[in-house]
Amino acid sequence: MVFSLATERLVLDDLTLEDLPHIRRIGNDRELMRYVLIWLDTDEQIRLFLQHAIDEAEKIQGRRDYTLAARDRRTREFIGLTFIEIDPAQESTAEVGIVLLPAFCRNGYGSEILRTYLRFGFGTLGMHRVFGKCDEQNLPSARLMERCGLVYEGTIREHVWLRDHWRSTRYYGMVAGEYAAGRA
Ligand SMILES: CC(C)(COP(=O)(O)OP(=O)(O)OC[C@H]1O[C@@H](n2cnc3c(N)ncnc32)[C@H](O)[C@@H]1OP(=O)(O)O)[C@@H](O)C(=O)NCCC(=O)NCCS
């Protein structure tokens, strides 16, 4: 059965093999991927990424990784790639991430998706902490997390070579008490 979450205007649901061209479109867009720490640079990486998402979706029990397509609720047009993943080393923590096709940015979709993942993460998954991270040069991503109430936690400096620069990563998080108090 396909897993899905509804936002106001979108549905977030499992990827299928038919999404390969969409993922390729994302991976091939160098500008879009500039600050994204996901390796979709080669056909093999794209294939492995999709296969991993499909394998996770097929798990009957113990699913930790929800890598989901964002689609228009009405037309089912593919809008972007999103995920919430329970940290393998910290059972009560989950990470969220969002990569939207450029045509769909700055429409408030990112905020809708992040709020939906906060609800799912603290609600259904019962997480104690939900966090997101971004390249310190990625202003839209930082603004998105701040707007949704995540708190800046710190920066790991220049810890990975990301295609054309040393990436410093800003961490933003929310804990269950903050969510319960209506911070999102
Ligand atoms: C980051 C991203 C998910 C934001 O999603 P979005 O749907 O555009 O975000 P929203 O429309 O909900 O806006 C969130 C905030 O970011 C701001 N913002 C969005 N795009 C921006 C831009 N290009 N420059 C500056 N601010 C921007 C919005 O104005 C808003 O801030 P506000 O509260 O001050 O108004 C989207 O831009 C994206 O997919 N970027 C490319 C991939 C990427 O870098 N993903 C993040 C990986 S960590």
The ligand as an ORCA input file, in Angstrom:
! r2SCAN-3c Opt
* xyz 0 1
  C      14.627     25.620      0.365
  C      13.270     25.363     -0.260
  C      12.811     23.957      0.097
  C      12.272     26.399      0.278
  O      10.975     26.041     -0.148
  P       9.916     27.154     -0.618
  O       8.661     26.473     -0.959
  O      10.529     28.008     -1.651
  O       9.742     27.958      0.731
  P       8.533     28.875      1.139
  O       7.884     29.433     -0.103
  O       7.649     28.137      2.077
  O       9.294     30.048      1.878
  C      10.039     29.880      3.053
  C      10.876     31.120      3.324
  O      12.014     31.155      2.441
  C      12.030     32.388      1.721
  N      12.586     32.134      0.403
  C      12.174     31.192     -0.474
  N      12.979     31.268     -1.579
  C      13.883     32.253     -1.358
  C      14.962     32.794     -2.111
  N      15.264     32.300     -3.318
  N      15.701     33.786     -1.576
  C      15.417     34.263     -0.346
  N      14.393     33.806      0.431
  C      13.639     32.806     -0.076
  C      10.574     32.789      1.662
  O      10.426     34.168      1.399
  C      10.148     32.415      3.062
  O      10.668     33.342      3.997
  P       9.741     34.384      4.772
  O       9.160     33.606      5.917
  O      10.691     35.426      5.208
  O       8.716     34.854      3.797
  C      13.320     25.534     -1.809
  O      13.782     26.828     -2.074
  C      14.198     24.529     -2.490
  O      13.769     23.410     -2.745
  N      15.435     24.940     -2.839
  C      16.336     24.121     -3.631
  C      16.793     22.870     -2.924
  C      17.359     23.145     -1.554
  O      18.308     23.901     -1.428
  N      16.774     22.473     -0.577
  C      17.219     22.552      0.785
  C      18.287     21.532      1.018
  S      18.913     21.688      2.666
*
